Amino acid sequence: MSTTATPQQRTQQRLQENVRIVLVDTSHAGNIGAAARAMKNMGLTRLYLVTPRQFPHADATARASGADDVLARATVCASLDEALVGCRLVMGASARLRHLSAPVQDPRQCATRIVSEVSTEGVECALVFGREHSGLTNDELGRCHFLGHIPTNADYSSLNLAAAVQVFAYELRMATLAGYTPETSAEGSEPLACADDMERFYRHLQQTLETIGFLDPANPRIMMRRLRRLFNRARPEEVEMNILRGILSAAQKHKTQ
């Protein structure tokens, strides 16, 4: 991009390069096309599809209404973990507020955080949207640092998937146009652990807790959800993650000696 680009243009370029919209197990191809249209309206281009029921499909193309380029570049993934590889900030859209969920933010707060982290550090971010009728599972929400919740009318909270994408994309656009100016990052700051590193850590943590007898392997779910919430909230750096993995390896080695 030209050195004469405005702060807004630079931020928008970073959003295009570093923000991915992830749709999980979408049932209707038309919703994929409508989501692509909503993205392109607001300057977003990176669409990730986790096990879509039908894609590519004529309904997706028709509902995209000219956002065919977004569909053509869409990345189809076999799992959410695959779609999140390299992401250091993951936001999960949820219509319902869950027990033991991640911290909740509205779309405007989500947008401000994403723009801040993308602009300052070039952090790869994902906004994850679940199934049309049931949203994201608890396990999928456990992969998110924050939940994005649209404060809809309590008497009628139903929102189409593409409409939800439009709300979040709009807030990202508005945060960009507001002229956010990133502060200089702290000297010596380390990159945050990415989603795939975090998943390897959680598997290692569960194995270690089972090895030392702290975790019941027949019923690990609630404890592991609590621990995911703890570490997702902490957002450890890569170096810190290496230290934690080293501690786990030492504990396993000591137990088996």
Phi and psi in degrees as GROMACS dihedral restraints (atoms count N, CA, C in turn):
[ dihedral_restraints ]
;  ai    aj    ak    al  type     phi  dphi    fc
    3     4     5     6     1   -58.7    20    10
    4     5     6     7     1   145.3    20    10
    6     7     8     9     1   -67.1    20    10
    7     8     9    10     1   -14.2    20    10
    9    10    11    12     1   -91.3    20    10
   10    11    12    13     1     5.3    20    10
   12    13    14    15     1   -62.8    20    10
   13    14    15    16     1   145.7    20    10
   15    16    17    18     1   -74.1    20    10
   16    17    18    19     1   161.9    20    10
   18    19    20    21     1   -55.8    20    10
   19    20    21    22     1   -38.2    20    10
   21    22    23    24     1   -63.7    20    10
   22    23    24    25     1   -41.1    20    10
   24    25    26    27     1   -66.7    20    10
   25    26    27    28     1   -39.4    20    10
   27    28    29    30     1   -65.1    20    10
   28    29    30    31     1   -42.2    20    10
   30    31    32    33     1   -64.7    20    10
   31    32    33    34     1   -42.0    20    10
   33    34    35    36     1   -62.6    20    10
   34    35    36    37     1   -38.3    20    10
   36    37    38    39     1   -63.5    20    10
   37    38    39    40     1   -41.3    20    10
   39    40    41    42     1   -64.1    20    10
   40    41    42    43     1   -39.2    20    10
   42    43    44    45     1   -63.2    20    10
   43    44    45    46     1   -42.8    20    10
   45    46    47    48     1   -61.0    20    10
   46    47    48    49     1   -36.5    20    10
   48    49    50    51     1   -83.1    20    10
   49    50    51    52     1   -28.8    20    10
   51    52    53    54     1  -119.6    20    10
   52    53    54    55     1    -5.6    20    10
   54    55    56    57     1  -109.9    20    10
   55    56    57    58     1   125.4    20    10
   57    58    59    60     1  -115.0    20    10
   58    59    60    61     1   137.4    20    10
   60    61    62    63     1   -96.0    20    10
   61    62    63    64     1   122.1    20    10
   63    64    65    66     1  -113.1    20    10
   64    65    66    67     1   121.1    20    10
   66    67    68    69     1  -108.6    20    10
   67    68    69    70     1   124.8    20    10
   69    70    71    72     1  -102.4    20    10
   70    71    72    73     1   120.9    20    10
   72    73    74    75     1    54.0    20    10
   73    74    75    76     1    46.3    20    10
   75    76    77    78     1   -67.2    20    10
   76    77    78    79     1   128.9    20    10
   78    79    80    81     1   -80.3    20    10
   79    80    81    82     1   -40.7    20    10
   81    82    83    84     1  -108.0    20    10
   82    83    84    85     1   121.8    20    10
   84    85    86    87     1   -59.4    20    10
   85    86    87    88     1   -33.6    20    10
   87    88    89    90     1   -60.0    20    10
   88    89    90    91     1   -32.8    20    10
   90    91    92    93     1   -68.0    20    10
   91    92    93    94     1   -30.8    20    10
   93    94    95    96     1   -66.0    20    10
   94    95    96    97     1   -45.2    20    10
   96    97    98    99     1   -63.5    20    10
   97    98    99   100     1   -41.8    20    10
   99   100   101   102     1   -65.9    20    10
  100   101   102   103     1   -36.4    20    10
  102   103   104   105     1   -65.8    20    10
  103   104   105   106     1   -40.5    20    10
  105   106   107   108     1   -61.3    20    10
  106   107   108   109     1   -39.9    20    10
  108   109   110   111     1   -63.2    20    10
  109   110   111   112     1   -44.5    20    10
  111   112   113   114     1   -61.0    20    10
  112   113   114   115     1   -40.7    20    10
  114   115   116   117     1   -61.9    20    10
  115   116   117   118     1   -51.1    20    10
  117   118   119   120     1   -64.7    20    10
  118   119   120   121     1   -34.8    20    10
  120   121   122   123     1   -53.1    20    10
  121   122   123   124     1   -36.0    20    10
  123   124   125   126     1  -107.6    20    10
  124   125   126   127     1    12.9    20    10
  126   127   128   129     1    83.4    20    10
  127   128   129   130     1    18.6    20    10
  129   130   131   132     1  -103.4    20    10
  130   131   132   133     1   146.0    20    10
  132   133   134   135     1  -132.8    20    10
  133   134   135   136     1   -13.5    20    10
  135   136   137   138     1   -99.6    20    10
  136   137   138   139     1   105.3    20    10
  138   139   140   141     1  -110.2    20    10
  139   140   141   142     1   127.0    20    10
  141   142   143   144     1  -117.2    20    10
  142   143   144   145     1   131.5    20    10
  144   145   146   147     1  -118.7    20    10
  145   146   147   148     1   119.2    20    10
  147   148   149   150     1   -97.6    20    10
  148   149   150   151     1   114.5    20    10
  150   151   152   153     1    42.4    20    10
  151   152   153   154     1    57.2    20    10
  153   154   155   156     1   -65.3    20    10
  154   155   156   157     1   145.7    20    10
  156   157   158   159     1   -67.2    20    10
  157   158   159   160     1   -40.0    20    10
  159   160   161   162     1  -142.4    20    10
  160   161   162   163     1   110.7    20    10
  162   163   164   165     1  -168.5    20    10
  163   164   165   166     1   134.1    20    10
  165   166   167   168     1   -69.3    20    10
  166   167   168   169     1   161.7    20    10
  168   169   170   171     1  -158.5    20    10
  169   170   171   172     1   147.7    20    10
  171   172   173   174     1   -60.5    20    10
  172   173   174   175     1   -34.1    20    10
  174   175   176   177     1   -65.2    20    10
  175   176   177   178     1   -36.4    20    10
  177   178   179   180     1   -64.2    20    10
  178   179   180   181     1   -44.4    20    10
  180   181   182   183     1   -63.7    20    10
  181   182   183   184     1   -42.8    20    10
  183   184   185   186     1   -64.6    20    10
  184   185   186   187     1   -43.8    20    10
  186   187   188   189     1   -75.5    20    10
  187   188   189   190     1   -18.5    20    10
  189   190   191   192     1   -67.9    20    10
  190   191   192   193     1   -26.9    20    10
  192   193   194   195     1    49.9    20    10
  193   194   195   196     1    48.6    20    10
  195   196   197   198     1   105.1    20    10
  196   197   198   199     1    -8.6    20    10
  198   199   200   201     1   -90.8    20    10
  199   200   201   202     1    37.3    20    10
  201   202   203   204     1   -61.4    20    10
  202   203   204   205     1   -31.0    20    10
  204   205   206   207     1   -65.7    20    10
  205   206   207   208     1   -35.4    20    10
  207   208   209   210     1   -65.1    20    10
  208   209   210   211     1   -42.9    20    10
  210   211   212   213     1   -64.4    20    10
  211   212   213   214     1   -41.5    20    10
  213   214   215   216     1   -63.3    20    10
  214   215   216   217     1   -31.6    20    10
  216   217   218   219     1   -94.5    20    10
  217   218   219   220     1     2.0    20    10
  219   220   221   222     1   -60.7    20    10
  220   221   222   223     1   141.6    20    10
  222   223   224   225     1  -101.7    20    10
  223   224   225   226     1   121.0    20    10
  225   226   227   228     1   -95.2    20    10
  226   227   228   229     1   127.5    20    10
  228   229   230   231     1  -120.1    20    10
  229   230   231   232     1   151.3    20    10
  231   232   233   234     1   -84.9    20    10
  232   233   234   235     1   -13.5    20    10
  234   235   236   237     1  -156.7    20    10
  235   236   237   238     1   161.5    20    10
  237   238   239   240     1   -64.7    20    10
  238   239   240   241     1   -38.1    20    10
  240   241   242   243     1   -56.5    20    10
  241   242   243   244     1   -41.3    20    10
  243   244   245   246     1   -63.7    20    10
  244   245   246   247     1   -39.2    20    10
  246   247   248   249     1   -69.9    20    10
  247   248   249   250     1   -22.7    20    10
  249   250   251   252     1   -99.5    20    10
  250   251   252   253     1     2.2    20    10
  252   253   254   255     1   -55.8    20    10
  253   254   255   256     1   127.1    20    10
  255   256   257   258     1    90.2    20    10
  256   257   258   259     1    -9.8    20    10
  258   259   260   261     1   -80.0    20    10
  259   260   261   262     1   133.9    20    10
  261   262   263   264     1  -107.8    20    10
  262   263   264   265     1    -6.1    20    10
  264   265   266   267     1  -140.3    20    10
  265   266   267   268     1   122.8    20    10
  267   268   269   270     1  -125.1    20    10
  268   269   270   271     1   122.9    20    10
  270   271   272   273     1  -111.2    20    10
  271   272   273   274     1   128.3    20    10
  273   274   275   276     1  -110.3    20    10
  274   275   276   277     1   123.4    20    10
  276   277   278   279     1   -77.2    20    10
  277   278   279   280     1   130.3    20    10
  279   280   281   282     1  -140.2    20    10
  280   281   282   283     1   128.3    20    10
  282   283   284   285     1   -78.5    20    10
  283   284   285   286     1   -23.9    20    10
  285   286   287   288     1  -113.4    20    10
  286   287   288   289     1   141.4    20    10
  288   289   290   291     1   -85.5    20    10
  289   290   291   292     1   123.0    20    10
  291   292   293   294     1  -101.8    20    10
  292   293   294   295     1   155.6    20    10
  294   295   296   297     1   -71.8    20    10
  295   296   297   298     1   138.1    20    10
  297   298   299   300     1    59.1    20    10
  298   299   300   301     1    33.9    20    10
  300   301   302   303     1   -88.3    20    10
  301   302   303   304     1   175.2    20    10
  303   304   305   306     1   -72.7    20    10
  304   305   306   307     1   166.0    20    10
  306   307   308   309     1   -55.2    20    10
  307   308   309   310     1   141.7    20    10
  309   310   311   312     1  -103.5    20    10
  310   311   312   313     1   135.7    20    10
  312   313   314   315     1  -133.1    20    10
  313   314   315   316     1   151.3    20    10
  315   316   317   318     1   -81.1    20    10
  316   317   318   319     1   169.2    20    10
  318   319   320   321     1   -57.1    20    10
  319   320   321   322     1   -34.7    20    10
  321   322   323   324     1   -67.2    20    10
  322   323   324   325     1   -41.6    20    10
  324   325   326   327     1   -66.2    20    10
  325   326   327   328     1   -41.3    20    10
  327   328   329   330     1   -58.9    20    10
  328   329   330   331     1   -45.7    20    10
  330   331   332   333     1   -62.7    20    10
  331   332   333   334     1   -43.5    20    10
  333   334   335   336     1   -61.0    20    10
  334   335   336   337     1   -42.5    20    10
  336   337   338   339     1   -66.4    20    10
  337   338   339   340     1   -44.0    20    10
  339   340   341   342     1   -62.7    20    10
  340   341   342   343     1   -48.0    20    10
  342   343   344   345     1   -61.2    20    10
  343   344   345   346     1   -40.7    20    10
  345   346   347   348     1   -60.9    20    10
  346   347   348   349     1   -48.3    20    10
  348   349   350   351     1   -74.4    20    10
  349   350   351   352     1   -36.9    20    10
  351   352   353   354     1   -66.5    20    10
  352   353   354   355     1   -42.1    20    10
  354   355   356   357     1   -71.1    20    10
  355   356   357   358     1   -38.2    20    10
  357   358   359   360     1   -81.1    20    10
  358   359   360   361     1   -45.9    20    10
  360   361   362   363     1  -117.8    20    10
  361   362   363   364     1    -5.0    20    10
  363   364   365   366     1    68.1    20    10
  364   365   366   367     1    29.8    20    10
  366   367   368   369     1   -67.2    20    10
  367   368   369   370     1   134.3    20    10
  369   370   371   372     1   -78.0    20    10
  370   371   372   373     1   124.6    20    10
  372   373   374   375     1  -121.2    20    10
  373   374   375   376     1   152.3    20    10
  375   376   377   378     1  -132.7    20    10
  376   377   378   379     1   136.2    20    10
  378   379   380   381     1  -108.2    20    10
  379   380   381   382     1   117.0    20    10
  381   382   383   384     1  -108.4    20    10
  382   383   384   385     1   129.8    20    10
  384   385   386   387     1  -120.3    20    10
  385   386   387   388     1   137.4    20    10
  387   388   389   390     1   -92.5    20    10
  388   389   390   391     1  -164.2    20    10
  390   391   392   393     1   -66.1    20    10
  391   392   393   394     1   151.7    20    10
  393   394   395   396     1   -56.6    20    10
  394   395   396   397     1   -40.7    20    10
  396   397   398   399     1  -101.0    20    10
  397   398   399   400     1   -20.9    20    10
  399   400   401   402     1  -129.7    20    10
  400   401   402   403     1    -3.8    20    10
  402   403   404   405     1    69.7    20    10
  403   404   405   406     1  -149.5    20    10
  405   406   407   408     1   -92.6    20    10
  406   407   408   409     1   144.6    20    10
  408   409   410   411     1   -73.9    20    10
  409   410   411   412     1   166.8    20    10
  411   412   413   414     1   -61.3    20    10
  412   413   414   415     1   -37.9    20    10
  414   415   416   417     1   -64.8    20    10
  415   416   417   418     1   -39.4    20    10
  417   418   419   420     1   -68.3    20    10
  418   419   420   421     1   -39.8    20    10
  420   421   422   423     1   -64.1    20    10
  421   422   423   424     1   -28.5    20    10
  423   424   425   426     1   -66.3    20    10
  424   425   426   427     1   -12.3    20    10
  426   427   428   429     1   -91.6    20    10
  427   428   429   430     1     2.0    20    10
  429   430   431   432     1  -105.0    20    10
  430   431   432   433     1   140.1    20    10
  432   433   434   435     1   -75.4    20    10
  433   434   435   436     1   -34.9    20    10
  435   436   437   438     1  -140.6    20    10
  436   437   438   439     1   153.9    20    10
  438   439   440   441     1  -103.7    20    10
  439   440   441   442     1   137.5    20    10
  441   442   443   444     1  -102.2    20    10
  442   443   444   445     1   120.7    20    10
  444   445   446   447     1  -122.8    20    10
  445   446   447   448     1   123.5    20    10
  447   448   449   450     1   -84.6    20    10
  448   449   450   451     1   119.1    20    10
  450   451   452   453     1   -76.8    20    10
  451   452   453   454     1    76.0    20    10
  453   454   455   456     1   -78.7    20    10
  454   455   456   457     1   172.4    20    10
  456   457   458   459     1   -59.0    20    10
  457   458   459   460     1   122.1    20    10
  459   460   461   462     1   -60.7    20    10
  460   461   462   463     1   -26.5    20    10
  462   463   464   465     1   -81.7    20    10
  463   464   465   466     1   -15.7    20    10
  465   466   467   468     1  -156.7    20    10
  466   467   468   469     1    87.8    20    10
  468   469   470   471     1   -98.9    20    10
  469   470   471   472     1     0.3    20    10
  471   472   473   474     1   -63.5    20    10
  472   473   474   475     1   129.1    20    10
  474   475   476   477     1  -137.0    20    10
  475   476   477   478     1   128.2    20    10
  477   478   479   480     1   -60.4    20    10
  478   479   480   481     1   146.9    20    10
  480   481   482   483     1   -54.4    20    10
  481   482   483   484     1   -49.6    20    10
  483   484   485   486     1   -64.4    20    10
  484   485   486   487     1   -33.7    20    10
  486   487   488   489     1   -65.7    20    10
  487   488   489   490     1   -39.1    20    10
  489   490   491   492     1   -64.1    20    10
  490   491   492   493     1   -43.5    20    10
  492   493   494   495     1   -59.4    20    10
  493   494   495   496     1   -41.3    20    10
  495   496   497   498     1   -61.0    20    10
  496   497   498   499     1   -41.8    20    10
  498   499   500   501     1   -61.6    20    10
  499   500   501   502     1   -48.6    20    10
  501   502   503   504     1   -67.3    20    10
  502   503   504   505     1   -41.1    20    10
  504   505   506   507     1   -63.9    20    10
  505   506   507   508     1   -38.6    20    10
  507   508   509   510     1   -62.1    20    10
  508   509   510   511     1   -45.0    20    10
  510   511   512   513     1   -65.1    20    10
  511   512   513   514     1   -34.9    20    10
  513   514   515   516     1   -63.4    20    10
  514   515   516   517     1   -41.5    20    10
  516   517   518   519     1   -63.3    20    10
  517   518   519   520     1   -44.1    20    10
  519   520   521   522     1   -66.2    20    10
  520   521   522   523     1   -38.1    20    10
  522   523   524   525     1   -63.9    20    10
  523   524   525   526     1   -34.7    20    10
  525   526   527   528     1   -68.2    20    10
  526   527   528   529     1   -47.3    20    10
  528   529   530   531     1   -67.7    20    10
  529   530   531   532     1   -20.4    20    10
  531   532   533   534     1   -68.8    20    10
  532   533   534   535     1    -9.7    20    10
  534   535   536   537     1    78.7    20    10
  535   536   537   538     1    39.9    20    10
  537   538   539   540     1   -57.0    20    10
  538   539   540   541     1   130.4    20    10
  540   541   542   543     1  -112.1    20    10
  541   542   543   544     1   111.8    20    10
  543   544   545   546     1   -66.6    20    10
  544   545   546   547     1   142.0    20    10
  546   547   548   549     1   -80.8    20    10
  547   548   549   550     1   157.5    20    10
  549   550   551   552     1   -67.0    20    10
  550   551   552   553     1   131.0    20    10
  552   553   554   555     1   -66.9    20    10
  553   554   555   556     1   154.3    20    10
  555   556   557   558     1   -62.3    20    10
  556   557   558   559     1   138.1    20    10
  558   559   560   561     1   -62.7    20    10
  559   560   561   562     1   131.9    20    10
  561   562   563   564     1    82.4    20    10
  562   563   564   565     1     4.2    20    10
  564   565   566   567     1   -64.9    20    10
  565   566   567   568     1   143.7    20    10
  567   568   569   570     1  -101.5    20    10
  568   569   570   571     1   152.4    20    10
  570   571   572   573     1   -66.0    20    10
  571   572   573   574     1   146.7    20    10
  573   574   575   576     1   -73.3    20    10
  574   575   576   577     1   153.1    20    10
  576   577   578   579     1   -64.6    20    10
  577   578   579   580     1   138.6    20    10
  579   580   581   582     1   -88.7    20    10
  580   581   582   583     1   170.3    20    10
  582   583   584   585     1   -59.3    20    10
  583   584   585   586     1   -40.5    20    10
  585   586   587   588     1   -68.9    20    10
  586   587   588   589     1   -34.9    20    10
  588   589   590   591     1   -65.0    20    10
  589   590   591   592     1   -39.9    20    10
  591   592   593   594     1   -63.8    20    10
  592   593   594   595     1   -39.6    20    10
  594   595   596   597     1   -66.2    20    10
  595   596   597   598     1   -38.6    20    10
  597   598   599   600     1   -64.3    20    10
  598   599   600   601     1   -38.8    20    10
  600   601   602   603     1   -63.2    20    10
  601   602   603   604     1   -44.3    20    10
  603   604   605   606     1   -64.4    20    10
  604   605   606   607     1   -38.6    20    10
  606   607   608   609     1   -64.3    20    10
  607   608   609   610     1   -43.3    20    10
  609   610   611   612     1   -63.9    20    10
  610   611   612   613     1   -41.9    20    10
  612   613   614   615     1   -61.9    20    10
  613   614   615   616     1   -45.9    20    10
  615   616   617   618     1   -63.3    20    10
  616   617   618   619     1   -42.9    20    10
  618   619   620   621     1   -59.6    20    10
  619   620   621   622     1   -43.3    20    10
  621   622   623   624     1   -66.9    20    10
  622   623   624   625     1   -43.8    20    10
  624   625   626   627     1   -64.2    20    10
  625   626   627   628     1   -33.7    20    10
  627   628   629   630     1   -70.9    20    10
  628   629   630   631     1   -39.4    20    10
  630   631   632   633     1   -62.1    20    10
  631   632   633   634     1   -41.3    20    10
  633   634   635   636     1   -87.6    20    10
  634   635   636   637     1     2.2    20    10
  636   637   638   639     1    81.4    20    10
  637   638   639   640     1    14.1    20    10
  639   640   641   642     1   -84.7    20    10
  640   641   642   643     1   -28.2    20    10
  642   643   644   645     1  -118.3    20    10
  643   644   645   646     1   132.3    20    10
  645   646   647   648     1   -77.1    20    10
  646   647   648   649     1   112.9    20    10
  648   649   650   651     1   -62.7    20    10
  649   650   651   652     1   -19.4    20    10
  651   652   653   654     1   -80.5    20    10
  652   653   654   655     1   -15.8    20    10
  654   655   656   657     1  -149.7    20    10
  655   656   657   658     1    67.3    20    10
  657   658   659   660     1   -90.8    20    10
  658   659   660   661     1    -5.4    20    10
  660   661   662   663     1   -65.7    20    10
  661   662   663   664     1   -50.9    20    10
  663   664   665   666     1   -64.6    20    10
  664   665   666   667     1   -44.9    20    10
  666   667   668   669     1   -61.1    20    10
  667   668   669   670     1   -44.1    20    10
  669   670   671   672     1   -68.5    20    10
  670   671   672   673     1   -32.9    20    10
  672   673   674   675     1   -63.8    20    10
  673   674   675   676     1   -41.1    20    10
  675   676   677   678     1   -64.3    20    10
  676   677   678   679     1   -41.1    20    10
  678   679   680   681     1   -69.4    20    10
  679   680   681   682     1   -37.7    20    10
  681   682   683   684     1   -59.6    20    10
  682   683   684   685     1   -45.5    20    10
  684   685   686   687     1   -59.9    20    10
  685   686   687   688     1   -41.3    20    10
  687   688   689   690     1   -61.1    20    10
  688   689   690   691     1   -52.4    20    10
  690   691   692   693     1   -75.9    20    10
  691   692   693   694     1   -31.9    20    10
  693   694   695   696     1   -64.3    20    10
  694   695   696   697     1   -36.9    20    10
  696   697   698   699     1   -68.3    20    10
  697   698   699   700     1   -37.0    20    10
  699   700   701   702     1   -72.4    20    10
  700   701   702   703     1   -31.9    20    10
  702   703   704   705     1    49.8    20    10
  703   704   705   706     1    67.4    20    10
  705   706   707   708     1   -64.4    20    10
  706   707   708   709     1   151.5    20    10
  708   709   710   711     1   -76.8    20    10
  709   710   711   712     1   166.1    20    10
  711   712   713   714     1   -57.1    20    10
  712   713   714   715     1   -43.9    20    10
  714   715   716   717     1   -64.1    20    10
  715   716   717   718     1   -42.2    20    10
  717   718   719   720     1   -64.0    20    10
  718   719   720   721     1   -38.0    20    10
  720   721   722   723     1   -64.1    20    10
  721   722   723   724     1   -39.5    20    10
  723   724   725   726     1   -63.2    20    10
  724   725   726   727     1   -38.5    20    10
  726   727   728   729     1   -63.7    20    10
  727   728   729   730     1   -45.9    20    10
  729   730   731   732     1   -61.9    20    10
  730   731   732   733     1   -42.5    20    10
  732   733   734   735     1   -64.0    20    10
  733   734   735   736     1   -36.3    20    10
  735   736   737   738     1   -64.5    20    10
  736   737   738   739     1   -40.2    20    10
  738   739   740   741     1   -62.3    20    10
  739   740   741   742     1   -43.6    20    10
  741   742   743   744     1   -62.9    20    10
  742   743   744   745     1   -43.5    20    10
  744   745   746   747     1   -62.4    20    10
  745   746   747   748     1   -41.1    20    10
  747   748   749   750     1   -64.7    20    10
  748   749   750   751     1   -39.2    20    10
  750   751   752   753     1   -65.2    20    10
  751   752   753   754     1   -41.3    20    10
  753   754   755   756     1   -64.7    20    10
  754   755   756   757     1   -43.0    20    10
  756   757   758   759     1   -63.6    20    10
  757   758   759   760     1   -42.3    20    10
  759   760   761   762     1   -63.9    20    10
  760   761   762   763     1   -39.1    20    10
  762   763   764   765     1   -67.9    20    10
  763   764   765   766     1   -34.5    20    10
  765   766   767   768     1   -88.7    20    10
  766   767   768   769     1    -6.1    20    10
